[in-house]
Amino acid sequence: MKLTAKEDIEAPIAFVNAVLTDFETWERAAMRRGADVERTDRMPALGVGMEWKVAFTFRGKTRKLNIKLASMLAEQSLGFDVMSKPAEAVFGIEMAEMGPRRTRIVLTMELKPRTLAARLFLQSLKLAKAKVNRRFTLRLSQLCAGVEDRYRNREKV
């Protein structure tokens, strides 16, 4: 199953890229929401090959993911491979400069089941694909609004 959403942000592409690649902030945000996040690579700098183990509770069960930064083109795109026992996903973020203070983000996620239970779950998601896509787009809009707020607050200082 493939989900896609796009949104425009009122901020320069360099700022958007800096926010999206600030992985320590994303780790802390996940921990504030109750997830256990552990960085498993030994890379000293930002780059392809960064890995995390993430555990969180969803629908009453503890879910565990391994996330790997699979590709990265500065101010263009980020690609992540997400692995878990029941399913795997490829997650991509593309950035395009629309103007000096406007950036378009395109988010894509492709889910692939690895077990029968995951296959049944994805089949039920496909039946409600319009609703799932709306929620996916809403989450991207919220993320983009947060990036815009950070940019506006940074300008005022």
Backbone hydrogen bonds in HBPLUS format (Angstrom, degrees):
<---DONOR---> <-ACCEPTOR-->    atom                        ^
c    i                          cat <-CA-CA->   ^        H-A-AA   ^      H-
h    n   atom  resd res      DA  || num        DHA   H-A  angle D-A-AA Bond
n    s   type  num  typ     dist DA aas  dist angle  dist       angle   num
A0111-LEU N   A0001-MET O   2.79 MM 110  5.22 160.1  1.82 159.9 160.4     1
A0003-LEU N   A0109-MET O   2.78 MM 106  5.20 161.4  1.81 152.9 159.4     2
A0109-MET N   A0003-LEU O   2.89 MM 106  5.20 153.0  1.96 150.0 154.2     3
A0005-ALA N   A0107-LEU O   2.94 MM 102  5.27 151.1  2.03 149.8 156.4     4
A0107-LEU N   A0005-ALA O   2.76 MM 102  5.27 162.7  1.79 162.5 167.7     5
A0007-GLU N   A0105-ILE O   2.93 MM  98  5.42 151.8  2.01 151.0 159.9     6
A0105-ILE N   A0007-GLU O   2.80 MM  98  5.42 170.9  1.81 166.6 168.7     7
A0009-ILE N   A0103-THR O   2.66 MM  94  5.15 160.0  1.69 157.3 164.7     8
A0103-THR N   A0009-ILE O   2.89 MM  94  5.15 160.5  1.93 148.3 154.9     9
A0015-PHE N   A0012-PRO O   3.14 MM   3  5.46 121.5  2.50 104.3 117.4    10
A0016-VAL N   A0012-PRO O   3.09 MM   4  6.42 164.8  2.11 155.6 160.0    11
A0017-ASN N   A0013-ILE O   2.87 MM   4  5.98 163.5  1.90 150.5 155.0    12
A0018-ALA N   A0014-ALA O   3.00 MM   4  6.14 155.0  2.07 140.0 147.0    13
A0019-VAL N   A0015-PHE O   2.97 MM   4  6.26 156.0  2.02 152.1 158.1    14
A0020-LEU N   A0016-VAL O   2.94 MM   4  6.16 166.8  1.96 154.4 158.0    15
A0021-THR N   A0017-ASN O   2.95 MM   4  6.05 144.0  2.09 147.8 156.6    16
A0022-ASP N   A0019-VAL O   3.28 MM   3  5.28 165.6  2.30 105.5 108.6    17
A0025-THR N   A0022-ASP O   3.16 MM   3  5.70 127.4  2.46 110.2 121.5    18
A0026-TRP N   A0022-ASP O   3.33 MM   4  6.74 154.5  2.40 144.7 152.0    19
A0027-GLU N   A0023-PHE O   2.85 MM   4  6.09 153.7  1.92 149.5 156.7    20
A0028-ARG N   A0024-GLU O   3.03 MM   4  6.29 162.7  2.06 147.7 151.4    21
A0029-ALA N   A0025-THR O   2.93 MM   4  6.15 154.7  2.00 146.7 154.1    22
A0030-ALA N   A0026-TRP O   3.01 MM   4  6.23 156.1  2.07 148.1 153.6    23
A0031-MET N   A0027-GLU O   3.00 MM   4  6.29 155.3  2.07 149.0 156.3    24
A0032-ARG N   A0028-ARG O   2.91 MM   4  6.17 151.2  2.00 148.6 156.2    25
A0033-ARG N   A0029-ALA O   3.27 MM   4  6.52 133.9  2.49 135.8 146.9    26
A0033-ARG N   A0030-ALA O   3.12 MM   3  5.15 132.6  2.35  95.3 108.2    27
A0035-ALA N   A0030-ALA O   3.04 MM   5  5.45 160.6  2.07 147.0 141.3    28
A0034-GLY N   A0031-MET O   3.01 MM   3  5.08 161.1  2.04 107.8 111.2    29
A0036-ASP N   A0055-ALA O   2.74 MM  19  5.06 167.8  1.76 157.1 161.0    30
A0055-ALA N   A0036-ASP O   2.90 MM  19  5.06 152.6  1.97 142.7 151.2    31
A0038-GLU N   A0053-LYS O   2.86 MM  15  5.14 153.7  1.93 152.6 159.8    32
A0053-LYS N   A0038-GLU O   2.76 MM  15  5.14 158.0  1.81 150.5 158.1    33
A0040-THR N   A0051-GLU O   2.97 MM  11  5.46 156.3  2.03 125.2 132.7    34
A0050-MET N   A0047-GLY O   3.37 MM   3  6.34 147.3  2.48 144.1 145.1    35
A0049-GLY N   A0069-LEU O   2.93 MM  20  5.42 163.3  1.95 151.1 156.7    36
A0069-LEU N   A0050-MET O   2.84 MM  19  5.30 164.7  1.86 156.4 161.4    37
A0052-TRP N   A0067-ILE O   2.85 MM  15  5.19 151.5  1.93 149.6 156.9    38
A0067-ILE N   A0052-TRP O   2.89 MM  15  5.19 165.4  1.91 150.8 155.7    39
A0054-VAL N   A0065-LEU O   2.91 MM  11  5.14 167.9  1.92 149.3 152.8    40
A0065-LEU N   A0054-VAL O   2.75 MM  11  5.14 162.3  1.78 156.7 162.3    41
A0056-PHE N   A0063-ARG O   2.94 MM   7  5.37 152.8  2.02 147.4 156.3    42
A0063-ARG N   A0056-PHE O   2.62 MM   7  5.37 173.1  1.63 171.5 171.2    43
A0058-PHE N   A0061-LYS O   2.84 MM   3  5.48 159.6  1.88 159.0 160.0    44
A0061-LYS N   A0058-PHE O   3.18 MM   3  5.48 165.9  2.20 112.3 116.7    45
A0066-ASN N   A0083-MET O   2.82 MM  17  5.13 152.5  1.90 150.1 158.4    46
A0083-MET N   A0066-ASN O   2.84 MM  17  5.13 164.2  1.86 150.4 155.8    47
A0068-LYS N   A0081-ASP O   2.90 MM  13  5.23 154.9  1.97 150.4 158.3    48
A0081-ASP N   A0068-LYS O   2.90 MM  13  5.23 158.2  1.95 149.7 156.6    49
A0070-ALA N   A0079-GLY O   2.73 MM   9  5.33 137.2  1.91 137.7 149.2    50
A0071-SER N   A0079-GLY O   3.18 MM   8  4.74 156.9  2.23 127.4 126.0    51
A0079-GLY N   A0071-SER O   2.86 MM   8  4.74 151.5  1.94 142.3 135.8    52
A0073-LEU N   A0077-SER O   2.92 MM   4  5.16 167.6  1.93 144.9 148.2    53
A0076-GLN N   A0073-LEU O   2.88 MM   3  5.26 147.4  1.99 145.9 139.0    54
A0077-SER N   A0073-LEU O   3.02 MM   4  5.16 158.9  2.07 136.4 142.9    55
A0095-MET N   A0076-GLN O   2.65 MM  19  4.91 170.6  1.65 147.4 148.1    56
A0078-LEU N   A0093-ILE O   2.82 MM  15  5.11 147.5  1.92 146.2 155.5    57
A0093-ILE N   A0078-LEU O   2.85 MM  15  5.11 163.4  1.88 154.5 156.7    58
A0080-PHE N   A0091-PHE O   2.74 MM  11  5.03 164.6  1.77 157.8 162.3    59
A0091-PHE N   A0080-PHE O   2.90 MM  11  5.03 170.1  1.91 150.6 153.9    60
A0082-VAL N   A0089-ALA O   2.86 MM   7  4.99 173.8  1.87 154.3 153.5    61
A0089-ALA N   A0082-VAL O   2.77 MM   7  4.99 156.9  1.82 148.6 152.5    62
A0084-SER N   A0087-ALA O   2.94 MM   3  5.43 135.6  2.14 162.4 174.5    63
A0114-ARG N   A0086-PRO O   2.63 MM  28  5.07 154.3  1.69 152.9 143.5    64
A0088-GLU N   A0112-LYS O   2.89 MM  24  5.34 159.6  1.93 155.2 162.1    65
A0112-LYS N   A0088-GLU O   2.80 MM  24  5.34 160.5  1.84 167.3 166.7    66
A0090-VAL N   A0110-GLU O   3.00 MM  20  5.29 149.3  2.10 139.4 148.9    67
A0110-GLU N   A0090-VAL O   2.92 MM  20  5.29 159.6  1.96 148.2 155.0    68
A0092-GLY N   A0108-THR O   2.81 MM  16  5.12 167.8  1.82 151.8 155.2    69
A0108-THR N   A0092-GLY O   2.94 MM  16  5.12 161.4  1.98 145.7 149.5    70
A0094-GLU N   A0106-VAL O   2.89 MM  12  5.09 162.3  1.92 146.1 152.1    71
A0106-VAL N   A0094-GLU O   2.88 MM  12  5.09 155.7  1.94 144.7 151.6    72
A0096-ALA N   A0104-ARG O   2.88 MM   8  5.12 147.6  1.98 145.7 153.9    73
A0104-ARG N   A0096-ALA O   2.82 MM   8  5.12 169.6  1.83 155.1 158.2    74
A0098-MET N   A0102-ARG O   2.85 MM   4  5.22 157.1  1.90 139.3 143.4    75
A0102-ARG N   A0099-GLY O   3.43 MM   3  4.97 174.8  2.43 103.3 102.1    76
A0119-ARG N   A0115-THR O   2.98 MM   4  6.23 148.8  2.07 142.7 152.0    77
A0120-LEU N   A0116-LEU O   2.96 MM   4  6.29 154.3  2.02 152.3 158.3    78
A0121-PHE N   A0117-ALA O   2.97 MM   4  6.23 156.6  2.03 145.9 152.7    79
A0122-LEU N   A0118-ALA O   2.87 MM   4  6.06 165.6  1.89 152.1 155.5    80
A0123-GLN N   A0119-ARG O   2.97 MM   4  6.12 144.1  2.11 137.9 148.0    81
A0124-SER N   A0120-LEU O   3.06 MM   4  6.38 150.6  2.15 145.0 151.9    82
A0125-LEU N   A0121-PHE O   3.01 MM   4  6.38 147.4  2.12 144.1 153.9    83
A0126-LYS N   A0122-LEU O   2.89 MM   4  6.15 149.3  1.99 145.0 153.0    84
A0127-LEU N   A0123-GLN O   3.21 MM   4  6.53 142.1  2.36 140.0 149.0    85
A0128-ALA N   A0125-LEU O   3.01 MM   3  5.12 131.0  2.26  97.7 111.2    86
A0129-LYS N   A0126-LYS O   3.31 MM   3  4.72 150.3  2.41 106.0 101.3    87
A0132-VAL N   A0128-ALA O   2.99 MM   4  6.24 164.0  2.02 158.1 163.4    88
A0133-ASN N   A0129-LYS O   2.79 MM   4  5.88 161.3  1.83 151.4 156.5    89
A0134-ARG N   A0130-ALA O   2.97 MM   4  6.16 152.1  2.05 143.1 150.7    90
A0135-ARG N   A0131-LYS O   3.03 MM   4  6.32 159.3  2.08 149.1 153.9    91
A0136-PHE N   A0132-VAL O   2.92 MM   4  6.13 153.8  1.99 147.4 155.3    92
A0137-THR N   A0133-ASN O   2.90 MM   4  6.08 160.0  1.94 149.1 154.0    93
A0138-LEU N   A0134-ARG O   2.86 MM   4  6.08 152.1  1.94 145.5 153.9    94
A0139-ARG N   A0135-ARG O   2.98 MM   4  6.21 156.2  2.03 147.1 152.2    95
A0140-LEU N   A0136-PHE O   3.13 MM   4  6.43 153.3  2.20 143.5 150.8    96
A0141-SER N   A0137-THR O   2.92 MM   4  6.20 155.1  1.98 147.7 154.8    97
A0142-GLN N   A0138-LEU O   2.97 MM   4  6.27 153.7  2.04 148.5 155.2    98
A0143-LEU N   A0139-ARG O   2.98 MM   4  6.22 157.0  2.03 146.4 152.5    99
A0144-CYS N   A0140-LEU O   2.88 MM   4  6.11 164.0  1.91 154.5 158.6   100
A0145-ALA N   A0141-SER O   2.89 MM   4  6.08 152.7  1.97 145.9 153.5   101
A0146-GLY N   A0142-GLN O   3.06 MM   4  6.29 151.6  2.14 144.1 151.2   102
A0147-VAL N   A0143-LEU O   3.03 MM   4  6.40 150.4  2.12 147.3 155.6   103
A0148-GLU N   A0144-CYS O   2.90 MM   4  6.17 161.5  1.94 152.2 156.9   104
A0149-ASP N   A0145-ALA O   2.95 MM   4  6.17 158.0  2.00 146.3 152.3   105
A0150-ARG N   A0146-GLY O   3.00 MM   4  6.23 158.1  2.05 145.2 150.9   106
A0151-TYR N   A0147-VAL O   2.96 MM   4  6.21 151.9  2.04 147.1 155.1   107
A0152-ARG N   A0148-GLU O   2.87 MM   4  6.17 165.4  1.89 156.8 160.0   108
A0153-ASN N   A0149-ASP O   2.90 MM   4  6.06 165.3  1.92 153.2 157.3   109
A0154-ARG N   A0150-ARG O   2.99 MM   4  6.03 143.3  2.13 137.8 147.6   110
A0155-GLU N   A0151-TYR O   3.02 MM   4  6.31 147.6  2.13 147.5 155.7   111
A0156-LYS N   A0152-ARG O   3.26 MM   4  6.55 146.5  2.38 145.5 153.2   112
